[in-house]
Amino acid sequence: MQDDYRVVYEVSFEPEKLYKARLEFWLTDSGHVSVGVETYTRLARRLSSPVVRRGMATGCEPGAISRDALVRLFRVVTHGSLVMTVSTFFGVITSPKLYMPEADFRMIVDADSFSARWFQPISDETRALKFRGSGKVLLFEPW
């Protein structure tokens, strides 16, 4: 999709507690949807790091995303099923990566292919091995 779009509706769900993931959706005039999960500012507050970068920590630019995929993603966030790894360089947040349980990931990918670009699946069996050496691991609570 082109970078020139007009946002006609924006909604964000920002729990007061930093241990509950923030979620944001934008709708463009062409009917495409952008999704964002967590902001650099909230991550920095959670990790007691300096705020150097603003905006969404993870997410996708506007694209054709089905209603089913959005509903499933909303459920994953509100159920606290996400895991985020955050690397830091001299205390500054770099490279946040978002993971969700493999079953949830597959359901969203089956509904749409957008998801595979900005978050990844993780199975319960490999969770500990996957995150070894990945920086700080942030778990999220249900809303």
N, C-alpha and C positions, 0 to 999 in steps of 0.2 A: 504494500500500500504506500501511497505517496506520503511525504511528511507534511503536506499542506492539508490540514483538516480543521474543522471547526467543532469544538465540543459544545453540544447542546444540552447535555445533562450530566451532572456529576454527583455521585453519592459515595460517602465514605462511612465506614463503621470503625470507630476508634475507641476501643475499650480504655478505660482510665488506667487499668493495670497494664504494665509493660510486658507481663508474662502472658498476655492474651493478644493474639496477632491482629494487626490493623489490616483492613481490606478496603480497597477503593475500586470503583468502576466508573469509567467515562463512556458516554455514548456520543458518537459523532453524527453530523448531519447526514452522512451517507449510511447510517445504521450499523457502523462498526463499533466494537467495544474494546476498550483498553482496560487492563486489570493491573492493579498494583498491590503488593503485599509488603507491609512494613515500610517505614521510612528510615533514612539514615539517622535522622534526629532521634527517633525513638530507640533505635539500636544503640546509638552512642550513649543515651541516658541509661539504658539497661546495662551497658558494659562500662560505664563511667569513663568513656573515651571522649576526646574532643570532637566537636561537630565541625567537620571540614566540608562535607558534601551535603547538599540538600536533595530533596526529592525521594522518589520511591527506591527502595533497596532492591526489590525484585519485581518483575512483572513483564507485561508485553505491550507493545504498541497496538493501536487500534487494528482490529482484524475481524473477520467473519467468525464469530463464536456463537455456538448454538445455546439456546436457553438451557438445555439439559446439562451442558458442560459448565455453565455458570452456576446452576443450582448445585451441582455436585461439588464444585470448587468451594462454594459458600459453606456447604456442609463440612467439608474437610477442615476449613479454617475454624468454624464455630465449634467443632468437636475437639479442637486442640490436637489434631493429628499431624501437624506440620513439625518439621525439624529444620533448623537453619544452621549452616556453618558460616562462621565469619572469621576471616583472616584479618590480622592487623599488622601494620608496618609502623614501628615506633609509636604504637598506641592508636594509630589512625585506622579506621575501618576500611578494609578493602575486600573485594570479592565475596559478597554474601551469596550463598547458594542455598536453594530451597529444595527440600525433599518431602515426600509424602509416602504413606504406605503403598506398596506395589498394587494392591487390589484397587485402591482409590484412584491411583494414577491410571491404571488400565481402563477403568470405567470412564474417566474423563477423556482419555485418548480415543476410546471407542466412539465417544460422542463428537470429538473434534481432534484435529491434529495440532492445534496451536500450542498445547501444553508442553510438548516434549522439548520445546526450545528454551524454556525458562525455569522449569523445575524437573526434578528427576525422581524416579521411584527408588524405594529402599525396602528390602525385605526384612522381616524381623530377624531372620537367621544371620544376615550379614551386617546388621546395623552397627554393632560394636566394631567390626573390622573396617567397615566403610569409613567411619569417622575418625579412625586413628590417624593422627597427624594432619587433620583437616582444619586446625585452628580451634576457635571456641565453638562449642556446640550449644545451641539455644533450643530448648524445648518450649512448647507453648501449651497453655492450659485451655480447657473448654471455656466458652463464654458463659 
